[in-house]
């Protein structure tokens, strides 16, 4: 199966999890091709100064793969700068946030896996 780029869905959210600005998601996959334990696989974008507020995951985990830009990632209260090529992982019961601290768009892949328990 091939999912054509011009057929993808987009979503825009303001103030995600209490963060500032707008999050834009391009859904890279959908229910037709996602394994049963993947609830989201998206190309995400945050403009400078925008961010996703701190939140916790239960029954799922999330991975970010940074494609461009510079961000400040809060990993359960420990803040770290993330740049191109970095990967973050937030397992069940843990929390995170991400803020664009650069001067260009912060782009990343976001993948949410539901925990198989």
C-alpha positions as CSV (number, residue, x, y, z in Angstrom):
1,X,0.0,0.0,0.0
2,X,1.2,3.5,-0.8
3,X,-0.2,6.5,1.1
4,X,0.1,9.5,-1.2
5,X,1.3,12.8,0.2
6,X,-1.6,14.8,-1.3
7,X,-4.1,12.5,0.5
8,X,-2.8,13.0,4.1
9,X,-4.8,14.7,6.8
10,X,-3.7,17.7,8.8
11,X,-4.6,18.9,12.2
12,X,-4.0,22.2,13.9
13,X,-4.3,22.8,17.7
14,X,-3.8,25.9,19.7
15,X,-2.5,25.7,23.3
16,X,-1.9,21.9,23.3
17,X,-1.7,20.7,26.9
18,X,-1.5,24.3,28.1
19,X,1.4,25.2,25.8
20,X,1.8,28.4,23.7
21,X,1.0,28.8,20.1
22,X,-0.1,26.3,17.5
23,X,0.9,22.7,16.8
24,X,0.5,21.5,13.2
25,X,0.3,17.7,12.6
26,X,0.5,16.0,9.2
27,X,-0.8,12.4,9.8
28,X,1.9,10.3,8.1
29,X,-0.1,7.1,8.5
30,X,-3.6,6.2,9.4
31,X,-5.7,3.3,10.6
32,X,-5.3,1.5,7.3
33,X,-1.6,0.9,7.8
34,X,-0.9,1.5,11.6
35,X,-0.1,-1.6,13.6
36,X,-2.8,-2.1,16.3
37,X,-0.5,-0.6,19.0
38,X,0.2,2.7,17.1
39,X,-2.3,5.4,17.7
40,X,-0.4,8.3,16.1
41,X,2.4,8.7,13.6
42,X,2.7,12.3,12.5
43,X,5.1,15.0,11.2
44,X,4.7,17.8,13.7
45,X,5.6,21.5,13.5
46,X,6.0,24.2,16.1
47,X,6.8,27.8,15.2
48,X,9.4,29.7,17.3
49,X,8.0,30.3,20.8
50,X,5.3,27.7,20.5
51,X,5.2,24.5,22.5
52,X,3.3,21.5,23.8
53,X,2.6,21.9,27.6
54,X,3.7,19.3,30.2
55,X,1.5,16.2,30.2
56,X,1.8,12.6,31.3
57,X,1.1,9.4,29.4
58,X,-0.9,6.5,30.8
59,X,-1.4,3.3,28.8
60,X,0.8,4.6,26.1
61,X,4.3,5.9,25.3
62,X,5.5,8.6,22.9
63,X,8.6,9.1,20.8
64,X,9.8,12.3,19.2
65,X,12.4,12.3,16.5
66,X,13.7,15.8,15.9
67,X,14.0,16.7,12.2
68,X,14.9,20.4,12.3
69,X,15.2,23.3,14.7
70,X,16.0,23.5,18.4
71,X,13.7,22.7,21.3
72,X,13.6,22.5,25.1
73,X,12.4,19.1,26.2
74,X,11.1,18.6,29.7
75,X,11.6,15.0,30.7
76,X,9.8,14.6,34.0
77,X,11.2,17.9,35.3
78,X,14.6,17.5,33.8
79,X,15.0,20.0,30.9
80,X,17.3,19.3,28.0
81,X,18.0,21.0,24.7
82,X,17.1,18.8,21.7
83,X,18.3,19.3,18.1
84,X,18.3,17.5,14.7
85,X,18.7,13.8,15.1
86,X,17.8,13.6,18.8
87,X,15.2,11.1,19.9
88,X,13.1,11.4,23.1
89,X,11.0,8.7,24.7
90,X,8.3,9.1,27.3
91,X,7.0,5.7,28.7
92,X,3.7,4.9,30.5
93,X,3.4,6.9,33.7
94,X,5.9,9.5,32.8
95,X,5.5,13.1,31.5
96,X,7.1,15.5,29.1
97,X,6.7,18.9,27.2
98,X,8.5,20.4,24.2
99,X,9.0,24.1,23.4
100,X,10.6,25.6,20.3
101,X,13.5,27.8,21.5
102,X,15.0,28.4,18.1
103,X,14.5,31.0,15.4
104,X,13.0,28.6,12.8
105,X,10.3,25.9,12.8
106,X,10.9,22.9,15.1
107,X,9.9,19.8,13.1
108,X,9.7,16.3,14.6
109,X,8.1,13.0,14.1
110,X,5.7,12.0,16.9
111,X,4.8,8.4,17.4
112,X,2.4,7.2,20.1
113,X,2.3,3.5,20.9
114,X,-0.4,2.0,23.1
115,X,1.1,-0.3,25.7
116,X,0.3,-4.0,25.3
117,X,-0.3,-5.2,28.8
